[in-house]
């Protein structure tokens, strides 16, 4: 059997394949509550109000990892009250 690199070169020698060093792959999504807050920070209090559920929460689901974020509408958007971390 051939090492994958040699096999690749044999198959695609005309294409001059480049083989990158192996990189460790970690399962995981880089989403976080602060990123959700950051993405919501472009909205005004009025927009946030439209996103607020009947329960009085702003929720967001990550489409990659399925994480669910449940935020206080008062704490998101650029008009947020008492933002601690900017
Ligand atoms: Zn995620």
PDB file of the backbone (N, CA, C, O) and the ligand in Angstrom, with CONECT records:
HET     ZN  A 101       1
ATOM      1  N   UNK A   1       0.835  -1.208   0.000  1.00  0.00           N
ATOM      2  CA  UNK A   1       0.000   0.000   0.000  1.00  0.00           C
ATOM      3  C   UNK A   1       0.870   1.260   0.000  1.00  0.00           C
ATOM      4  O   UNK A   1       1.990   1.269   0.511  1.00  0.00           O
ATOM      5  N   UNK A   2       0.336   2.281  -0.569  1.00  0.00           N
ATOM      6  CA  UNK A   2       1.067   3.538  -0.692  1.00  0.00           C
ATOM      7  C   UNK A   2       0.657   4.529   0.394  1.00  0.00           C
ATOM      8  O   UNK A   2      -0.490   4.566   0.838  1.00  0.00           O
ATOM      9  N   UNK A   3       1.608   5.305   0.790  1.00  0.00           N
ATOM     10  CA  UNK A   3       1.195   6.393   1.692  1.00  0.00           C
ATOM     11  C   UNK A   3       0.267   7.336   0.924  1.00  0.00           C
ATOM     12  O   UNK A   3       0.435   7.518  -0.282  1.00  0.00           O
ATOM     13  N   UNK A   4      -0.689   7.924   1.597  1.00  0.00           N
ATOM     14  CA  UNK A   4      -1.680   8.782   0.898  1.00  0.00           C
ATOM     15  C   UNK A   4      -1.030   9.860   0.050  1.00  0.00           C
ATOM     16  O   UNK A   4      -1.536  10.190  -1.023  1.00  0.00           O
ATOM     17  N   UNK A   5       0.071  10.409   0.508  1.00  0.00           N
ATOM     18  CA  UNK A   5       0.723  11.475  -0.250  1.00  0.00           C
ATOM     19  C   UNK A   5       1.212  10.975  -1.597  1.00  0.00           C
ATOM     20  O   UNK A   5       1.021  11.637  -2.617  1.00  0.00           O
ATOM     21  N   UNK A   6       1.850   9.792  -1.600  1.00  0.00           N
ATOM     22  CA  UNK A   6       2.345   9.222  -2.854  1.00  0.00           C
ATOM     23  C   UNK A   6       1.193   8.892  -3.795  1.00  0.00           C
ATOM     24  O   UNK A   6       1.272   9.112  -5.004  1.00  0.00           O
ATOM     25  N   UNK A   7       0.140   8.370  -3.224  1.00  0.00           N
ATOM     26  CA  UNK A   7      -1.029   8.027  -4.019  1.00  0.00           C
ATOM     27  C   UNK A   7      -1.587   9.285  -4.695  1.00  0.00           C
ATOM     28  O   UNK A   7      -1.936   9.278  -5.875  1.00  0.00           O
ATOM     29  N   UNK A   8      -1.657  10.337  -3.925  1.00  0.00           N
ATOM     30  CA  UNK A   8      -2.175  11.599  -4.432  1.00  0.00           C
ATOM     31  C   UNK A   8      -1.310  12.114  -5.579  1.00  0.00           C
ATOM     32  O   UNK A   8      -1.819  12.588  -6.595  1.00  0.00           O
ATOM     33  N   UNK A   9      -0.011  12.014  -5.400  1.00  0.00           N
ATOM     34  CA  UNK A   9       0.904  12.496  -6.426  1.00  0.00           C
ATOM     35  C   UNK A   9       0.762  11.649  -7.691  1.00  0.00           C
ATOM     36  O   UNK A   9       0.806  12.172  -8.804  1.00  0.00           O
ATOM     37  N   UNK A  10       0.589  10.333  -7.511  1.00  0.00           N
ATOM     38  CA  UNK A  10       0.423   9.462  -8.680  1.00  0.00           C
ATOM     39  C   UNK A  10      -0.853   9.777  -9.437  1.00  0.00           C
ATOM     40  O   UNK A  10      -0.879   9.775 -10.668  1.00  0.00           O
ATOM     41  N   UNK A  11      -1.902  10.044  -8.691  1.00  0.00           N
ATOM     42  CA  UNK A  11      -3.191  10.292  -9.324  1.00  0.00           C
ATOM     43  C   UNK A  11      -3.266  11.670  -9.966  1.00  0.00           C
ATOM     44  O   UNK A  11      -3.859  11.852 -11.029  1.00  0.00           O
ATOM     45  N   UNK A  12      -2.660  12.617  -9.302  1.00  0.00           N
ATOM     46  CA  UNK A  12      -2.839  14.002  -9.752  1.00  0.00           C
ATOM     47  C   UNK A  12      -1.519  14.682 -10.065  1.00  0.00           C
ATOM     48  O   UNK A  12      -1.356  15.879  -9.830  1.00  0.00           O
ATOM     49  N   UNK A  13      -0.570  13.909 -10.600  1.00  0.00           N
ATOM     50  CA  UNK A  13       0.750  14.491 -10.833  1.00  0.00           C
ATOM     51  C   UNK A  13       0.725  15.667 -11.789  1.00  0.00           C
ATOM     52  O   UNK A  13       1.588  16.543 -11.729  1.00  0.00           O
ATOM     53  N   UNK A  14      -0.261  15.686 -12.669  1.00  0.00           N
ATOM     54  CA  UNK A  14      -0.338  16.809 -13.591  1.00  0.00           C
ATOM     55  C   UNK A  14      -0.866  18.073 -12.927  1.00  0.00           C
ATOM     56  O   UNK A  14      -0.702  19.183 -13.432  1.00  0.00           O
ATOM     57  N   UNK A  15      -1.492  17.873 -11.803  1.00  0.00           N
ATOM     58  CA  UNK A  15      -2.094  19.009 -11.101  1.00  0.00           C
ATOM     59  C   UNK A  15      -1.180  19.599 -10.033  1.00  0.00           C
ATOM     60  O   UNK A  15      -1.528  20.579  -9.374  1.00  0.00           O
ATOM     61  N   UNK A  16      -0.021  18.998  -9.871  1.00  0.00           N
ATOM     62  CA  UNK A  16       0.894  19.441  -8.820  1.00  0.00           C
ATOM     63  C   UNK A  16       0.199  19.565  -7.468  1.00  0.00           C
ATOM     64  O   UNK A  16       0.024  20.664  -6.943  1.00  0.00           O
ATOM     65  N   UNK A  17      -0.183  18.446  -6.928  1.00  0.00           N
ATOM     66  CA  UNK A  17      -0.903  18.501  -5.652  1.00  0.00           C
ATOM     67  C   UNK A  17      -0.024  19.036  -4.532  1.00  0.00           C
ATOM     68  O   UNK A  17       1.181  18.789  -4.476  1.00  0.00           O
ATOM     69  N   UNK A  18      -0.661  19.761  -3.663  1.00  0.00           N
ATOM     70  CA  UNK A  18       0.022  20.246  -2.466  1.00  0.00           C
ATOM     71  C   UNK A  18      -0.590  19.526  -1.285  1.00  0.00           C
ATOM     72  O   UNK A  18      -1.810  19.482  -1.123  1.00  0.00           O
ATOM     73  N   UNK A  19       0.252  18.981  -0.489  1.00  0.00           N
ATOM     74  CA  UNK A  19      -0.259  18.282   0.679  1.00  0.00           C
ATOM     75  C   UNK A  19       0.107  19.079   1.912  1.00  0.00           C
ATOM     76  O   UNK A  19       1.277  19.357   2.173  1.00  0.00           O
ATOM     77  N   UNK A  20      -0.888  19.430   2.641  1.00  0.00           N
ATOM     78  CA  UNK A  20      -0.657  20.212   3.850  1.00  0.00           C
ATOM     79  C   UNK A  20      -0.378  19.303   5.030  1.00  0.00           C
ATOM     80  O   UNK A  20      -0.812  18.152   5.070  1.00  0.00           O
ATOM     81  N   UNK A  21       0.335  19.828   5.963  1.00  0.00           N
ATOM     82  CA  UNK A  21       0.598  19.066   7.177  1.00  0.00           C
ATOM     83  C   UNK A  21      -0.723  18.736   7.873  1.00  0.00           C
ATOM     84  O   UNK A  21      -1.680  19.510   7.857  1.00  0.00           O
ATOM     85  N   UNK A  22      -0.727  17.581   8.467  1.00  0.00           N
ATOM     86  CA  UNK A  22      -1.930  17.176   9.177  1.00  0.00           C
ATOM     87  C   UNK A  22      -2.192  18.146  10.332  1.00  0.00           C
ATOM     88  O   UNK A  22      -1.284  18.556  11.055  1.00  0.00           O
ATOM     89  N   UNK A  23      -3.448  18.484  10.469  1.00  0.00           N
ATOM     90  CA  UNK A  23      -3.804  19.361  11.569  1.00  0.00           C
ATOM     91  C   UNK A  23      -4.764  18.639  12.492  1.00  0.00           C
ATOM     92  O   UNK A  23      -5.639  17.899  12.041  1.00  0.00           O
ATOM     93  N   UNK A  24      -4.600  18.854  13.762  1.00  0.00           N
ATOM     94  CA  UNK A  24      -5.537  18.211  14.682  1.00  0.00           C
ATOM     95  C   UNK A  24      -6.932  18.778  14.472  1.00  0.00           C
ATOM     96  O   UNK A  24      -7.117  19.992  14.380  1.00  0.00           O
ATOM     97  N   UNK A  25      -7.889  17.903  14.399  1.00  0.00           N
ATOM     98  CA  UNK A  25      -9.262  18.332  14.188  1.00  0.00           C
ATOM     99  C   UNK A  25     -10.023  18.162  15.492  1.00  0.00           C
ATOM    100  O   UNK A  25     -10.058  17.085  16.087  1.00  0.00           O
ATOM    101  N   UNK A  26     -10.616  19.241  15.903  1.00  0.00           N
ATOM    102  CA  UNK A  26     -11.400  19.168  17.123  1.00  0.00           C
ATOM    103  C   UNK A  26     -12.863  19.293  16.782  1.00  0.00           C
ATOM    104  O   UNK A  26     -13.258  20.151  15.993  1.00  0.00           O
ATOM    105  N   UNK A  27     -13.657  18.446  17.372  1.00  0.00           N
ATOM    106  CA  UNK A  27     -15.073  18.607  17.151  1.00  0.00           C
ATOM    107  C   UNK A  27     -15.537  19.753  18.015  1.00  0.00           C
ATOM    108  O   UNK A  27     -15.188  19.860  19.190  1.00  0.00           O
ATOM    109  N   UNK A  28     -16.307  20.581  17.421  1.00  0.00           N
ATOM    110  CA  UNK A  28     -16.828  21.660  18.231  1.00  0.00           C
ATOM    111  C   UNK A  28     -17.170  22.850  17.406  1.00  0.00           C
ATOM    112  O   UNK A  28     -16.682  23.025  16.289  1.00  0.00           O
ATOM    113  N   UNK A  29     -18.004  23.657  17.960  1.00  0.00           N
ATOM    114  CA  UNK A  29     -18.430  24.860  17.290  1.00  0.00           C
ATOM    115  C   UNK A  29     -17.883  26.015  18.100  1.00  0.00           C
ATOM    116  O   UNK A  29     -17.796  25.949  19.326  1.00  0.00           O
ATOM    117  N   UNK A  30     -17.520  27.058  17.410  1.00  0.00           N
ATOM    118  CA  UNK A  30     -16.908  28.176  18.115  1.00  0.00           C
ATOM    119  C   UNK A  30     -17.949  29.184  18.600  1.00  0.00           C
ATOM    120  O   UNK A  30     -17.608  30.287  19.027  1.00  0.00           O
ATOM    121  N   UNK A  31     -19.201  28.797  18.529  1.00  0.00           N
ATOM    122  CA  UNK A  31     -20.213  29.751  18.955  1.00  0.00           C
ATOM    123  C   UNK A  31     -20.173  29.929  20.472  1.00  0.00           C
ATOM    124  O   UNK A  31     -19.720  29.051  21.206  1.00  0.00           O
ATOM    125  N   UNK A  32     -20.648  31.057  20.910  1.00  0.00           N
ATOM    126  CA  UNK A  32     -20.698  31.321  22.340  1.00  0.00           C
ATOM    127  C   UNK A  32     -21.756  32.388  22.584  1.00  0.00           C
ATOM    128  O   UNK A  32     -22.203  33.071  21.662  1.00  0.00           O
ATOM    129  N   UNK A  33     -22.137  32.510  23.829  1.00  0.00           N
ATOM    130  CA  UNK A  33     -23.140  33.506  24.138  1.00  0.00           C
ATOM    131  C   UNK A  33     -22.653  34.906  23.783  1.00  0.00           C
ATOM    132  O   UNK A  33     -23.425  35.752  23.333  1.00  0.00           O
ATOM    133  N   UNK A  34     -21.373  35.132  23.992  1.00  0.00           N
ATOM    134  CA  UNK A  34     -20.872  36.475  23.691  1.00  0.00           C
ATOM    135  C   UNK A  34     -20.914  36.770  22.197  1.00  0.00           C
ATOM    136  O   UNK A  34     -21.106  37.914  21.787  1.00  0.00           O
ATOM    137  N   UNK A  35     -20.728  35.706  21.369  1.00  0.00           N
ATOM    138  CA  UNK A  35     -20.824  35.913  19.924  1.00  0.00           C
ATOM    139  C   UNK A  35     -22.265  36.187  19.508  1.00  0.00           C
ATOM    140  O   UNK A  35     -22.530  36.988  18.612  1.00  0.00           O
ATOM    141  N   UNK A  36     -23.187  35.505  20.178  1.00  0.00           N
ATOM    142  CA  UNK A  36     -24.597  35.759  19.891  1.00  0.00           C
ATOM    143  C   UNK A  36     -24.934  37.199  20.257  1.00  0.00           C
ATOM    144  O   UNK A  36     -25.616  37.907  19.516  1.00  0.00           O
ATOM    145  N   UNK A  37     -24.438  37.612  21.420  1.00  0.00           N
ATOM    146  CA  UNK A  37     -24.675  38.999  21.847  1.00  0.00           C
ATOM    147  C   UNK A  37     -24.060  39.982  20.864  1.00  0.00           C
ATOM    148  O   UNK A  37     -24.626  41.032  20.559  1.00  0.00           O
ATOM    149  N   UNK A  38     -22.889  39.610  20.383  1.00  0.00           N
ATOM    150  CA  UNK A  38     -22.194  40.469  19.444  1.00  0.00           C
ATOM    151  C   UNK A  38     -23.006  40.621  18.149  1.00  0.00           C
ATOM    152  O   UNK A  38     -23.128  41.714  17.597  1.00  0.00           O
ATOM    153  N   UNK A  39     -23.561  39.478  17.679  1.00  0.00           N
ATOM    154  CA  UNK A  39     -24.319  39.547  16.433  1.00  0.00           C
ATOM    155  C   UNK A  39     -25.635  40.298  16.627  1.00  0.00           C
ATOM    156  O   UNK A  39     -26.182  40.856  15.676  1.00  0.00           O
ATOM    157  N   UNK A  40     -26.134  40.308  17.849  1.00  0.00           N
ATOM    158  CA  UNK A  40     -27.373  41.031  18.114  1.00  0.00           C
ATOM    159  C   UNK A  40     -27.124  42.511  18.406  1.00  0.00           C
ATOM    160  O   UNK A  40     -28.053  43.316  18.459  1.00  0.00           O
ATOM    161  N   UNK A  41     -25.869  42.840  18.591  1.00  0.00           N
ATOM    162  CA  UNK A  41     -25.532  44.206  19.005  1.00  0.00           C
ATOM    163  C   UNK A  41     -25.807  45.250  17.934  1.00  0.00           C
ATOM    164  O   UNK A  41     -25.780  46.450  18.208  1.00  0.00           O
ATOM    165  N   UNK A  42     -26.071  44.792  16.711  1.00  0.00           N
ATOM    166  CA  UNK A  42     -26.377  45.739  15.631  1.00  0.00           C
ATOM    167  C   UNK A  42     -27.830  46.185  15.661  1.00  0.00           C
ATOM    168  O   UNK A  42     -28.219  47.111  14.949  1.00  0.00           O
ATOM    169  N   UNK A  43     -28.638  45.517  16.495  1.00  0.00           N
ATOM    170  CA  UNK A  43     -30.059  45.826  16.513  1.00  0.00           C
ATOM    171  C   UNK A  43     -30.435  46.831  17.594  1.00  0.00           C
ATOM    172  O   UNK A  43     -29.833  46.895  18.666  1.00  0.00           O
ATOM    173  N   UNK A  44     -31.441  47.597  17.265  1.00  0.00           N
ATOM    174  CA  UNK A  44     -31.950  48.562  18.237  1.00  0.00           C
ATOM    175  C   UNK A  44     -32.895  47.852  19.203  1.00  0.00           C
ATOM    176  O   UNK A  44     -33.297  46.710  18.981  1.00  0.00           O
ATOM    177  N   UNK A  45     -33.232  48.544  20.260  1.00  0.00           N
ATOM    178  CA  UNK A  45     -34.158  47.982  21.243  1.00  0.00           C
ATOM    179  C   UNK A  45     -35.491  47.616  20.577  1.00  0.00           C
ATOM    180  O   UNK A  45     -36.149  46.647  20.956  1.00  0.00           O
ATOM    181  N   UNK A  46     -35.865  48.407  19.588  1.00  0.00           N
ATOM    182  CA  UNK A  46     -37.110  48.159  18.870  1.00  0.00           C
ATOM    183  C   UNK A  46     -37.043  46.838  18.092  1.00  0.00           C
ATOM    184  O   UNK A  46     -37.985  46.045  18.098  1.00  0.00           O
ATOM    185  N   UNK A  47     -35.913  46.626  17.428  1.00  0.00           N
ATOM    186  CA  UNK A  47     -35.723  45.369  16.691  1.00  0.00           C
ATOM    187  C   UNK A  47     -35.677  44.177  17.645  1.00  0.00           C
ATOM    188  O   UNK A  47     -36.254  43.120  17.388  1.00  0.00           O
ATOM    189  N   UNK A  48     -34.980  44.384  18.739  1.00  0.00           N
ATOM    190  CA  UNK A  48     -34.877  43.321  19.743  1.00  0.00           C
ATOM    191  C   UNK A  48     -36.270  42.960  20.262  1.00  0.00           C
ATOM    192  O   UNK A  48     -36.581  41.793  20.497  1.00  0.00           O
ATOM    193  N   UNK A  49     -37.085  43.977  20.431  1.00  0.00           N
ATOM    194  CA  UNK A  49     -38.436  43.752  20.920  1.00  0.00           C
ATOM    195  C   UNK A  49     -39.216  42.845  19.971  1.00  0.00           C
ATOM    196  O   UNK A  49     -40.004  42.003  20.402  1.00  0.00           O
ATOM    197  N   UNK A  50     -38.980  43.034  18.656  1.00  0.00           N
ATOM    198  CA  UNK A  50     -39.658  42.196  17.659  1.00  0.00           C
ATOM    199  C   UNK A  50     -39.203  40.749  17.728  1.00  0.00           C
ATOM    200  O   UNK A  50     -39.951  39.832  17.387  1.00  0.00           O
ATOM    201  N   UNK A  51     -37.982  40.557  18.168  1.00  0.00           N
ATOM    202  CA  UNK A  51     -37.441  39.196  18.255  1.00  0.00           C
ATOM    203  C   UNK A  51     -37.805  38.515  19.563  1.00  0.00           C
ATOM    204  O   UNK A  51     -37.618  37.309  19.728  1.00  0.00           O
ATOM    205  N   UNK A  52     -38.320  39.296  20.477  1.00  0.00           N
ATOM    206  CA  UNK A  52     -38.614  38.757  21.795  1.00  0.00           C
ATOM    207  C   UNK A  52     -39.818  37.815  21.742  1.00  0.00           C
ATOM    208  O   UNK A  52     -40.848  38.128  21.145  1.00  0.00           O
ATOM    209  N   UNK A  53     -39.664  36.680  22.368  1.00  0.00           N
ATOM    210  CA  UNK A  53     -40.738  35.686  22.369  1.00  0.00           C
ATOM    211  C   UNK A  53     -41.830  36.078  23.359  1.00  0.00           C
ATOM    212  O   UNK A  53     -41.689  37.048  24.104  1.00  0.00           O
ATOM    213  N   UNK A  54     -42.922  35.311  23.360  1.00  0.00           N
ATOM    214  CA  UNK A  54     -44.009  35.555  24.288  1.00  0.00           C
ATOM    215  C   UNK A  54     -43.557  35.416  25.731  1.00  0.00           C
ATOM    216  O   UNK A  54     -44.144  35.990  26.649  1.00  0.00           O
ATOM    217  N   UNK A  55     -42.499  34.637  25.905  1.00  0.00           N
ATOM    218  CA  UNK A  55     -41.964  34.449  27.259  1.00  0.00           C
ATOM    219  C   UNK A  55     -41.055  35.599  27.688  1.00  0.00           C
ATOM    220  O   UNK A  55     -40.516  35.605  28.795  1.00  0.00           O
ATOM    221  N   UNK A  56     -40.900  36.557  26.803  1.00  0.00           N
ATOM    222  CA  UNK A  56     -40.063  37.693  27.154  1.00  0.00           C
ATOM    223  C   UNK A  56     -38.581  37.425  27.046  1.00  0.00           C
ATOM    224  O   UNK A  56     -37.776  38.024  27.759  1.00  0.00           O
ATOM    225  N   UNK A  57     -38.222  36.519  26.148  1.00  0.00           N
ATOM    226  CA  UNK A  57     -36.808  36.185  25.968  1.00  0.00           C
ATOM    227  C   UNK A  57     -36.417  36.343  24.504  1.00  0.00           C
ATOM    228  O   UNK A  57     -37.254  36.243  23.607  1.00  0.00           O
ATOM    229  N   UNK A  58     -35.154  36.586  24.284  1.00  0.00           N
ATOM    230  CA  UNK A  58     -34.625  36.544  22.925  1.00  0.00           C
ATOM    231  C   UNK A  58     -33.847  35.242  22.821  1.00  0.00           C
ATOM    232  O   UNK A  58     -32.908  35.003  23.581  1.00  0.00           O
ATOM    233  N   UNK A  59     -34.249  34.402  21.868  1.00  0.00           N
ATOM    234  CA  UNK A  59     -33.587  33.110  21.753  1.00  0.00           C
ATOM    235  C   UNK A  59     -32.875  32.996  20.415  1.00  0.00           C
ATOM    236  O   UNK A  59     -33.281  33.599  19.422  1.00  0.00           O
ATOM    237  N   UNK A  60     -31.819  32.221  20.410  1.00  0.00           N
ATOM    238  CA  UNK A  60     -31.056  31.980  19.195  1.00  0.00           C
ATOM    239  C   UNK A  60     -30.571  30.539  19.220  1.00  0.00           C
ATOM    240  O   UNK A  60     -30.125  30.037  20.252  1.00  0.00           O
ATOM    241  N   UNK A  61     -30.662  29.885  18.079  1.00  0.00           N
ATOM    242  CA  UNK A  61     -30.153  28.528  17.965  1.00  0.00           C
ATOM    243  C   UNK A  61     -29.005  28.511  16.971  1.00  0.00           C
ATOM    244  O   UNK A  61     -29.105  29.068  15.878  1.00  0.00           O
ATOM    245  N   UNK A  62     -27.935  27.878  17.353  1.00  0.00           N
ATOM    246  CA  UNK A  62     -26.809  27.764  16.445  1.00  0.00           C
ATOM    247  C   UNK A  62     -27.150  26.715  15.395  1.00  0.00           C
ATOM    248  O   UNK A  62     -27.577  25.608  15.724  1.00  0.00           O
ATOM    249  N   UNK A  63     -26.955  27.074  14.124  1.00  0.00           N
ATOM    250  CA  UNK A  63     -27.287  26.130  13.056  1.00  0.00           C
ATOM    251  C   UNK A  63     -26.212  25.078  12.866  1.00  0.00           C
ATOM    252  O   UNK A  63     -26.418  24.096  12.152  1.00  0.00           O
ATOM    253  N   UNK A  64     -25.077  25.274  13.495  1.00  0.00           N
ATOM    254  CA  UNK A  64     -23.987  24.308  13.331  1.00  0.00           C
ATOM    255  C   UNK A  64     -23.998  23.246  14.411  1.00  0.00           C
ATOM    256  O   UNK A  64     -23.942  22.053  14.116  1.00  0.00           O
ATOM    257  N   UNK A  65     -24.070  23.679  15.667  1.00  0.00           N
ATOM    258  CA  UNK A  65     -23.978  22.702  16.748  1.00  0.00           C
ATOM    259  C   UNK A  65     -25.283  22.538  17.500  1.00  0.00           C
ATOM    260  O   UNK A  65     -25.391  21.683  18.379  1.00  0.00           O
ATOM    261  N   UNK A  66     -26.280  23.356  17.163  1.00  0.00           N
ATOM    262  CA  UNK A  66     -27.565  23.209  17.811  1.00  0.00           C
ATOM    263  C   UNK A  66     -27.659  23.829  19.199  1.00  0.00           C
ATOM    264  O   UNK A  66     -28.644  23.639  19.911  1.00  0.00           O
ATOM    265  N   UNK A  67     -26.621  24.571  19.572  1.00  0.00           N
ATOM    266  CA  UNK A  67     -26.657  25.223  20.879  1.00  0.00           C
ATOM    267  C   UNK A  67     -27.821  26.212  20.935  1.00  0.00           C
ATOM    268  O   UNK A  67     -28.144  26.882  19.954  1.00  0.00           O
ATOM    269  N   UNK A  68     -28.423  26.279  22.081  1.00  0.00           N
ATOM    270  CA  UNK A  68     -29.568  27.155  22.258  1.00  0.00           C
ATOM    271  C   UNK A  68     -29.207  28.281  23.218  1.00  0.00           C
ATOM    272  O   UNK A  68     -28.699  28.050  24.316  1.00  0.00           O
ATOM    273  N   UNK A  69     -29.477  29.483  22.784  1.00  0.00           N
ATOM    274  CA  UNK A  69     -29.187  30.633  23.633  1.00  0.00           C
ATOM    275  C   UNK A  69     -30.477  31.345  23.971  1.00  0.00           C
ATOM    276  O   UNK A  69     -31.333  31.577  23.116  1.00  0.00           O
ATOM    277  N   UNK A  70     -30.588  31.675  25.209  1.00  0.00           N
ATOM    278  CA  UNK A  70     -31.792  32.287  25.735  1.00  0.00           C
ATOM    279  C   UNK A  70     -31.345  33.537  26.499  1.00  0.00           C
ATOM    280  O   UNK A  70     -30.727  33.449  27.561  1.00  0.00           O
ATOM    281  N   UNK A  71     -31.669  34.686  25.940  1.00  0.00           N
ATOM    282  CA  UNK A  71     -31.131  35.922  26.497  1.00  0.00           C
ATOM    283  C   UNK A  71     -32.224  36.890  26.944  1.00  0.00           C
ATOM    284  O   UNK A  71     -33.356  36.868  26.461  1.00  0.00           O
ATOM    285  N   UNK A  72     -31.839  37.713  27.864  1.00  0.00           N
ATOM    286  CA  UNK A  72     -32.732  38.760  28.331  1.00  0.00           C
ATOM    287  C   UNK A  72     -32.724  39.879  27.283  1.00  0.00           C
ATOM    288  O   UNK A  72     -31.669  40.446  26.999  1.00  0.00           O
ATOM    289  N   UNK A  73     -33.881  40.201  26.710  1.00  0.00           N
ATOM    290  CA  UNK A  73     -33.899  41.225  25.657  1.00  0.00           C
ATOM    291  C   UNK A  73     -33.310  42.556  26.104  1.00  0.00           C
ATOM    292  O   UNK A  73     -32.801  43.323  25.287  1.00  0.00           O
ATOM    293  N   UNK A  74     -33.381  42.827  27.400  1.00  0.00           N
ATOM    294  CA  UNK A  74     -32.823  44.093  27.905  1.00  0.00           C
ATOM    295  C   UNK A  74     -31.302  44.116  27.846  1.00  0.00           C
ATOM    296  O   UNK A  74     -30.675  45.173  27.914  1.00  0.00           O
ATOM    297  N   UNK A  75     -30.726  42.929  27.718  1.00  0.00           N
ATOM    298  CA  UNK A  75     -29.259  42.864  27.768  1.00  0.00           C
ATOM    299  C   UNK A  75     -28.615  42.755  26.386  1.00  0.00           C
ATOM    300  O   UNK A  75     -27.393  42.655  26.275  1.00  0.00           O
ATOM    301  N   UNK A  76     -29.441  42.774  25.328  1.00  0.00           N
ATOM    302  CA  UNK A  76     -28.878  42.668  23.983  1.00  0.00           C
ATOM    303  C   UNK A  76     -29.257  43.865  23.110  1.00  0.00           C
ATOM    304  O   UNK A  76     -30.191  44.605  23.421  1.00  0.00           O
ATOM    305  N   UNK A  77     -28.527  44.039  22.030  1.00  0.00           N
ATOM    306  CA  UNK A  77     -28.745  45.180  21.146  1.00  0.00           C
ATOM    307  C   UNK A  77     -27.902  46.361  21.591  1.00  0.00           C
ATOM    308  O   UNK A  77     -27.422  46.412  22.723  1.00  0.00           O
ATOM    309  N   UNK A  78     -27.729  47.311  20.677  1.00  0.00           N
ATOM    310  CA  UNK A  78     -26.831  48.415  21.018  1.00  0.00           C
ATOM    311  C   UNK A  78     -27.415  49.383  22.035  1.00  0.00           C
ATOM    312  O   UNK A  78     -26.709  50.228  22.586  1.00  0.00           O
ATOM    313  N   UNK A  79     -28.717  49.247  22.277  1.00  0.00           N
ATOM    314  CA  UNK A  79     -29.327  50.088  23.298  1.00  0.00           C
ATOM    315  C   UNK A  79     -29.487  49.342  24.619  1.00  0.00           C
ATOM    316  O   UNK A  79     -30.217  49.777  25.509  1.00  0.00           O
ATOM    317  N   UNK A  80     -28.795  48.216  24.728  1.00  0.00           N
ATOM    318  CA  UNK A  80     -28.923  47.376  25.912  1.00  0.00           C
ATOM    319  C   UNK A  80     -28.654  48.148  27.203  1.00  0.00           C
ATOM    320  O   UNK A  80     -27.813  49.044  27.270  1.00  0.00           O
ATOM    321  N   UNK A  81     -29.405  47.754  28.208  1.00  0.00           N
ATOM    322  CA  UNK A  81     -29.216  48.371  29.518  1.00  0.00           C
ATOM    323  C   UNK A  81     -28.159  47.590  30.278  1.00  0.00           C
ATOM    324  O   UNK A  81     -28.127  46.359  30.259  1.00  0.00           O
ATOM    325  N   UNK A  82     -27.337  48.307  30.915  1.00  0.00           N
ATOM    326  CA  UNK A  82     -26.353  47.697  31.811  1.00  0.00           C
ATOM    327  C   UNK A  82     -25.439  46.675  31.171  1.00  0.00           C
ATOM    328  O   UNK A  82     -25.166  45.622  31.747  1.00  0.00           O
ATOM    329  N   UNK A  83     -24.969  46.991  29.977  1.00  0.00           N
ATOM    330  CA  UNK A  83     -24.022  46.089  29.332  1.00  0.00           C
ATOM    331  C   UNK A  83     -22.709  46.134  30.089  1.00  0.00           C
ATOM    332  O   UNK A  83     -22.148  47.204  30.324  1.00  0.00           O
ATOM    333  N   UNK A  84     -22.242  45.001  30.456  1.00  0.00           N
ATOM    334  CA  UNK A  84     -21.034  44.979  31.276  1.00  0.00           C
ATOM    335  C   UNK A  84     -19.748  44.885  30.463  1.00  0.00           C
ATOM    336  O   UNK A  84     -18.725  45.476  30.807  1.00  0.00           O
ATOM    337  N   UNK A  85     -19.833  44.117  29.363  1.00  0.00           N
ATOM    338  CA  UNK A  85     -18.585  43.896  28.629  1.00  0.00           C
ATOM    339  C   UNK A  85     -18.490  44.689  27.315  1.00  0.00           C
ATOM    340  O   UNK A  85     -17.538  44.524  26.553  1.00  0.00           O
ATOM    341  N   UNK A  86     -19.460  45.527  27.066  1.00  0.00           N
ATOM    342  CA  UNK A  86     -19.403  46.366  25.866  1.00  0.00           C
ATOM    343  C   UNK A  86     -19.810  45.595  24.692  1.00  0.00           C
ATOM    344  O   UNK A  86     -19.829  46.125  23.581  1.00  0.00           O
TER     345      UNK A  86
HETATM  346 ZN    ZN A 101     -22.579  26.447  17.699  1.00  0.00          ZN
END
